[in-house]
Amino acid sequence: MDQGRYGWEDSRALEEADDRVVLRGNEDAKLSWEKTYRAKASEQEDWSDFDVTAADGLD
């Protein structure tokens, strides 16, 4: 299988079997919990569209 064709060059391992292909990613690409929190906090997402669900009676 041509890894470059699908943009999988950075994957650590590509395992092929008769009925499946398994990609094992590069573990270094994961963010720490602190970096993940900082990235999410900096996005300034607007969740106000969901304020209407506060009065839906579900707890």
Backbone torsions as a table, in degrees:
resi	resn	phi	psi	omega
1	MET	NA	138.4	-178.8
2	ASP	-87.2	103.0	-178.0
3	GLN	-64.7	-38.1	-179.7
4	GLY	-63.4	-31.7	-179.5
5	ARG	-61.2	-34.3	-176.8
6	TYR	-104.0	4.4	179.5
7	GLY	76.5	28.4	-177.4
8	TRP	-103.4	23.3	-175.0
9	GLU	-61.0	-30.8	-175.5
10	ASP	-85.3	-3.0	-180.0
11	SER	-71.4	143.6	-175.9
12	ARG	-71.1	-43.5	-176.5
13	ALA	-146.0	141.7	175.4
14	LEU	-120.8	117.7	-179.5
15	GLU	-112.2	127.6	178.8
16	GLU	-110.7	138.2	173.7
17	ALA	-133.0	177.8	-178.2
18	ASP	-60.8	-38.3	-172.9
19	ASP	-116.2	7.5	-177.6
20	ARG	-161.3	161.6	172.7
21	VAL	-126.9	128.8	-178.5
22	VAL	-115.1	125.0	175.5
23	LEU	-105.2	128.5	175.8
24	ARG	-109.0	115.2	-174.0
25	GLY	-75.3	169.4	177.8
26	ASN	-78.1	118.3	-177.3
27	GLU	-65.0	-25.0	-178.0
28	ASP	-68.1	-14.8	-177.4
29	ALA	-77.9	-11.1	-178.8
30	LYS	-77.0	142.2	175.6
31	LEU	-87.3	152.4	173.0
32	SER	-71.9	167.5	178.3
33	TRP	-61.0	-40.8	-179.1
34	GLU	-64.3	-44.3	179.4
35	LYS	-67.2	-35.5	177.1
36	THR	-64.1	-45.7	178.8
37	TYR	-60.4	-45.7	-179.3
38	ARG	-63.3	-39.4	179.5
39	ALA	-65.6	-43.4	179.5
40	LYS	-68.3	-38.7	-179.1
41	ALA	-67.2	-30.9	-178.2
42	SER	-79.5	-10.4	-178.2
43	GLU	-74.1	-22.9	179.0
44	GLN	53.8	50.6	180.0
45	GLU	-68.1	145.9	178.9
46	ASP	-104.2	108.7	-178.8
47	TRP	-102.5	13.7	-175.4
48	SER	-64.2	-21.2	177.1
49	ASP	-61.3	-23.7	-177.7
50	PHE	-90.9	-0.5	178.7
51	ASP	-61.4	-27.8	179.9
52	VAL	-65.9	-21.4	-179.6
53	THR	-76.3	-11.3	178.5
54	ALA	-64.3	-26.4	-177.9
55	ALA	-104.3	18.0	-176.1
56	ASP	-84.0	-5.7	177.0
57	GLY	87.3	-3.6	179.0
58	LEU	-91.8	136.2	179.0
59	ASP	-114.0	NA	NA
